[in-house]
Amino acid sequence: MDIGHSFIAFTAIVTVMGTPIILAGLLLWYQSHKTRRLHETAIRLAEKGQPVSPEFFLGKQTPQSDLRRGVVLIGLGIGLAACLAQIEQPWGFGLIPLFMGMGYLLVWKLESTSKS
């Protein structure tokens, strides 16, 4: 094996293993930077004597949609099962996200009837 093949193999391994680590590091850095700026703004408001409401730290809360998750997982399960059946692989693995999606739809239906 010559130097060129070794370099390509090394680069591939570093890229495959390093990319998730770099992405996780960037995500953590961004969250830390965002939190630091939020706290600095709260300190400036407090120094000026302005009230800082608790909602300032909570941010926007997006409601979780079990209906959306269920529909997406059902579509994923059907697509995965069809894809695996096409390439003559065990298509039953597509049933896992399919049934997870059905569970989300069941939870969505039960919660919507209990709220009414």
C-alpha positions in Angstrom: 0.0 0.0 0.0 1.6 3.3 -1.0 1.4 6.7 0.7 -1.5 7.9 -1.5 -3.8 5.1 -0.5 -2.9 5.4 3.1 -3.6 9.2 3.0 -7.0 8.7 1.3 -7.9 6.0 3.9 -6.8 8.2 6.8 -8.6 11.3 5.4 -11.8 9.2 4.9 -11.7 7.9 8.5 -11.0 11.4 10.0 -13.8 12.9 7.9 -16.4 10.2 8.8 -15.5 10.3 12.5 -14.8 14.0 12.8 -17.8 15.5 11.0 -20.3 14.5 13.7 -18.0 15.7 16.5 -17.4 19.0 14.8 -21.2 19.5 14.2 -21.9 18.7 17.8 -19.2 21.1 18.9 -20.6 23.9 16.7 -24.1 23.2 18.0 -22.9 23.4 21.6 -20.9 26.5 21.0 -23.9 28.2 19.3 -26.2 27.4 22.2 -23.6 28.6 24.7 -23.2 31.9 22.8 -26.9 32.4 22.5 -27.4 31.8 26.3 -24.5 34.2 27.1 -26.0 36.9 25.0 -29.4 36.4 26.6 -27.9 36.7 30.1 -25.9 39.8 29.1 -29.1 41.4 27.8 -30.9 40.6 31.1 -28.1 42.1 33.1 -28.2 45.3 31.1 -32.0 45.5 31.6 -31.6 45.0 35.3 -28.8 47.6 35.5 -31.2 50.1 33.9 -33.9 49.3 36.4 -36.2 47.7 33.9 -38.1 44.5 34.9 -37.0 41.2 33.4 -39.9 38.8 33.0 -39.5 35.1 33.3 -40.8 34.6 29.8 -37.7 36.4 28.6 -35.7 33.3 29.5 -38.2 30.7 28.3 -38.3 31.8 24.7 -40.9 30.7 22.3 -42.5 27.3 23.2 -43.6 25.5 20.1 -46.4 23.0 20.7 -45.5 19.4 19.9 -47.7 17.9 17.2 -48.3 14.2 17.5 -50.4 14.3 14.3 -47.5 15.6 12.3 -45.1 13.2 13.8 -47.5 10.3 13.2 -48.1 11.1 9.6 -44.4 11.6 8.9 -43.5 8.3 10.6 -46.2 6.4 8.7 -45.0 7.8 5.4 -41.4 6.8 6.4 -42.5 3.3 7.3 -44.4 2.7 4.1 -41.5 4.2 2.0 -38.9 2.1 3.8 -40.9 -1.1 3.5 -41.5 -0.5 -0.2 -37.8 0.4 -0.8 -36.6 -2.7 1.1 -39.1 -4.9 -0.8 -37.8 -3.6 -4.1 -34.2 -4.5 -3.3 -35.4 -7.9 -1.9 -34.4 -7.2 1.7 -36.4 -7.8 4.8 -39.2 -5.2 4.3 -40.5 -5.8 7.9 -38.1 -3.2 9.2 -40.4 -0.6 7.6 -43.1 -1.7 10.0 -41.2 -0.2 13.0 -41.6 3.5 12.0 -45.1 2.6 10.6 -46.3 1.4 14.0 -44.6 4.2 15.8 -46.5 6.6 13.6 -49.7 4.8 14.3 -49.0 5.2 18.0 -48.5 8.9 17.6 -51.8 9.2 15.8 -53.5 7.2 18.6 -52.0 9.6 21.2 -53.1 12.6 19.1 -56.6 11.3 18.8 -56.9 10.4 22.5 -55.6 13.8 23.6 -57.9 15.7 21.2 -61.0 13.8 22.5 -60.0 14.4 26.1 -59.6 18.2 25.6 -63.1 18.4 24.1 
